[in-house]
Amino acid sequence: MADPKEHNTEKYSVQRFPVVADRNDAAYSRSANWVQAVSHGFHQERRDDEYLAKTLAAYQTDQRELTGVYVTGEVPGHSLPADVPVATYATMRKSLNVGFGRTLESNLITAVTVRGTHRRNGILRGMITADLEGAKDDGLAMAALTASEGSIYGRFGFGVATFERSITVDTGPRFRFKGQPSGTVEVADPSVLLDVAPQLFARVHHLSPGSVDRQEYYRLVASGSIGQDGKPDASVRSALHYDASGTVDGYVSYRFKGWDHKPFTMEIVDLVAASNAAYLDLWRFLGSIDLIEQVTWAEAPVDDPLAWALEDPRCIESSDVRDMLWLRILDTRAALEARSFPVSGHLVLQVTDPLGLAEGTWVLESDGGAAAVVNDATGTAPDLSMDAADLASMYLGAVSPVTLAAAGRLSEHTPGSAFRAQQLFTVERPAHCLTHF
Ligand SMILES: CC(C)(COP(=O)(O)OP(=O)(O)OC[C@H]1O[C@@H](n2cnc3c(N)ncnc32)[C@H](O)[C@@H]1OP(=O)(O)O)[C@@H](O)C(=O)NCCC(=O)NCCS
């Protein structure tokens, strides 16, 4: 990886390394220090040995690559030692569902922190530009992240591609469904999710545009094996949904917020449903739990069938609608060819890119189903021109090119081409990502 900035090459050294989870390995302390630095960067507590051991084991399963930036010279006496990185960054490769059952291996970026005393020195810029270039060199067409702030990543060509919201659902007397259940729900020991959760998520991942394959941590959290402090979370409960043939096709993990919390509330930890019926029946179950007056979920879809399945959609109080998945196209042609476009059409797209990775002009020819043909159209007059970040926002159909044109982010040279792009880029169900990373 390149050094953060030319003028910083003497001040900092950049190390990129695989996770070491074995405490007897001499390189373990580098990984442990890296995790402590991430906790510091996100204002979390100092981590104990149990947390470090579990976290590093999970990171190793995900084959994360860690990057640490270290001060090269002497550090002042009594300050954090030089082997604690002043900046952290990690990547792992996972698949992204790009619609119609197609997937695209993507470079997921996570754990981005720069210690406050070293901020605004170009350290993030150095780490991310080198990483994106490296991912493209490795043949990847897409990078993805979730952002702590909306103002950081647009300059690096990332665009918001999916959204989510928090909901509070009143499960009192007005919580009634229009239809009937079509399966059954049974309470299960959460530990069964260690096996069941990844299997079910694989089905859901295949069905859900915008879905990112999950990291190891998810099954541990859903099963109560690990809580925020690294210890088992005994408050986690779980229930499974069975279809008419008795096959498990959904689960929910949830926890009671306590008798001091009024109204009495159940909080969803994870809800994964591989069919529409499973999704609604799991909500029926949550709504039927005695003594509970409301259910909260912090990762609900914005376009939620629950609202349309209830007699009174106002049982759902929605708050904090927010961006979730940010995408970054690394190779425009490969990213477009990875998708399926559901209508036929012809579109010349001109893409600009502050980092030059996705830049160019391409003609997209779709016959409405089969893979599109994308050809270099350098020199051809474009129908639409946009920044790479805006193409990333359009990519999963969750942001309309018509809206982007109205915002002045996208230029429509051929009248009606933004609407044509909207039709071309639509996917079979609203894009939603259930995986935070
Ligand atoms: C966000 C963070 C990683 C930035 O690191 P940094 O090394 O200070 O960033 P850089 O110096 O490389 O800045 C690169 C550019 O981004 C801009 N920038 C950096 N952080 C920004 C922020 N939070 N909001 C707006 N712009 C930001 C800089 O002004 C600079 O712009 P320029 O190149 O156009 O001049 C760092 O402030 C941090 O650790 N924050 C707390 C943890 C966090 O939120 N991490 C992100 C998790 S998704």
The ligand as a Tripos MOL2 file, in Angstrom:
@<TRIPOS>MOLECULE
LIG
   48    50     1     0     0
SMALL
NO_CHARGES

@<TRIPOS>ATOM
      1 C1        -13.2590   10.1980    9.1040 C.3       1 LIG1
      2 C2        -11.7680   10.0450    9.3850 C.3       1 LIG1
      3 C3        -11.3940    8.5790    9.1340 C.3       1 LIG1
      4 C4        -11.0040   10.9460    8.4110 C.3       1 LIG1
      5 O1         -9.6130   10.6710    8.4700 O.3       1 LIG1
      6 P1         -8.4950   11.7680    8.0750 P.3       1 LIG1
      7 O2         -7.2140   11.0630    7.9780 O.co2     1 LIG1
      8 O3         -8.5870   12.9170    8.9920 O.co2     1 LIG1
      9 O4         -8.9820   12.2070    6.6270 O.3       1 LIG1
     10 P2         -8.0320   12.8600    5.5080 P.3       1 LIG1
     11 O5         -7.1040   13.8000    6.1650 O.co2     1 LIG1
     12 O6         -7.4410   11.8080    4.6510 O.co2     1 LIG1
     13 O7         -9.1110   13.6550    4.6900 O.3       1 LIG1
     14 C5         -9.3830   13.3950    3.3190 C.3       1 LIG1
     15 C6        -10.4360   14.3700    2.8830 C.3       1 LIG1
     16 O8        -11.6800   14.0690    3.5360 O.3       1 LIG1
     17 C7        -12.1350   15.2070    4.2670 C.3       1 LIG1
     18 N1        -12.7480   14.6940    5.5000 N.ar      1 LIG1
     19 C8        -12.1920   13.8440    6.3610 C.ar      1 LIG1
     20 N2        -13.0520   13.5550    7.3330 N.ar      1 LIG1
     21 C9        -14.1800   14.2440    7.0740 C.ar      1 LIG1
     22 C10       -15.4250   14.3480    7.7250 C.ar      1 LIG1
     23 N3        -15.6690   13.6800    8.8660 N.pl3     1 LIG1
     24 N4        -16.3690   15.1350    7.1780 N.ar      1 LIG1
     25 C11       -16.1080   15.8110    6.0310 C.ar      1 LIG1
     26 N5        -14.9290   15.7380    5.3630 N.ar      1 LIG1
     27 C12       -13.9830   14.9510    5.8840 C.ar      1 LIG1
     28 C13       -10.9070   16.0350    4.5100 C.3       1 LIG1
     29 O9        -11.2390   17.3990    4.6920 O.3       1 LIG1
     30 C14       -10.1240   15.8070    3.2280 C.3       1 LIG1
     31 O10       -10.6810   16.5660    2.1900 O.3       1 LIG1
     32 P3         -9.7840   17.0210    0.9530 P.3       1 LIG1
     33 O11        -8.9080   15.8690    0.5550 O.co2     1 LIG1
     34 O12       -10.7910   17.4030   -0.0740 O.co2     1 LIG1
     35 O13        -8.9730   18.1570    1.4840 O.co2     1 LIG1
     36 C15       -11.3930   10.4280   10.8250 C.3       1 LIG1
     37 O14       -11.7960   11.7490   11.0640 O.3       1 LIG1
     38 C16       -12.0200    9.5340   11.8790 C.2       1 LIG1
     39 O15       -11.4070    8.5860   12.3100 O.2       1 LIG1
     40 N6        -13.2410    9.8300   12.3660 N.am      1 LIG1
     41 C17       -13.8720    9.0990   13.4550 C.3       1 LIG1
     42 C18       -14.2210    7.6610   13.0610 C.3       1 LIG1
     43 C19       -15.0710    7.6020   11.8190 C.2       1 LIG1
     44 O16       -16.1010    8.2290   11.7240 O.2       1 LIG1
     45 N7        -14.6160    6.8080   10.8280 N.am      1 LIG1
     46 C20       -15.3220    6.6090    9.5840 C.3       1 LIG1
     47 C21       -16.0820    5.3410    9.7130 C.3       1 LIG1
     48 S1        -17.1060    5.0230    8.3190 S.3       1 LIG1
@<TRIPOS>BOND
     1     1     2 1
     2     2     3 1
     3     2     4 1
     4     2    36 1
     5     4     5 1
     6     5     6 1
     7     6     7 2
     8     6     8 1
     9     6     9 1
    10     9    10 1
    11    10    11 2
    12    10    12 1
    13    10    13 1
    14    13    14 1
    15    14    15 1
    16    15    16 1
    17    15    30 1
    18    16    17 1
    19    17    18 1
    20    17    28 1
    21    18    19 ar
    22    18    27 ar
    23    19    20 ar
    24    20    21 ar
    25    21    22 ar
    26    21    27 ar
    27    22    23 1
    28    22    24 ar
    29    24    25 ar
    30    25    26 ar
    31    26    27 ar
    32    28    29 1
    33    28    30 1
    34    30    31 1
    35    31    32 1
    36    32    33 2
    37    32    34 1
    38    32    35 1
    39    36    37 1
    40    36    38 1
    41    38    39 2
    42    38    40 1
    43    40    41 1
    44    41    42 1
    45    42    43 1
    46    43    44 2
    47    43    45 1
    48    45    46 1
    49    46    47 1
    50    47    48 1
@<TRIPOS>SUBSTRUCTURE
     1 LIG1         1 GROUP 0 **** ****
